[in-house]
Amino acid sequence: MRTRKILAGLALGTTLGLGLMAAPAQAAPATAPVASADAEGTVAARGAQATRHFYSSHWTRSDCIARGNYWLSKHPSWVAECDPGVGTDGKFKYHLYMWY
């Protein structure tokens, strides 16, 4: 009985000890490089590259274009794109993608 308690205590202590010593998965290493002012200036001068984001699906092309124009009026720097395709329900639709 005493041996069981000792083994259980060692196992629990080791588990807790390792858990406290291990760094969290999202922690950055202590020697992480820091961006210089020159690097930030280059990114700002070049501009960020736009990425394509799915926004919504519409039954008609005119509805898709109207929704895209609505968002373009709110965000002039974005680009709207209506692509024909099949929705998750298996029916033909126009999918609105926004580039920003």
Protein Blocks (a to p, Z undefined) as FASTA:
>chain_A
ZZmmmmmmmmmmmmmmmmmmpccfklccfklccddfklmmmmmmnopadddddfbdcfbf
klmmmmmmmmmmmmmmbccdddddddfkopacddddddZZ
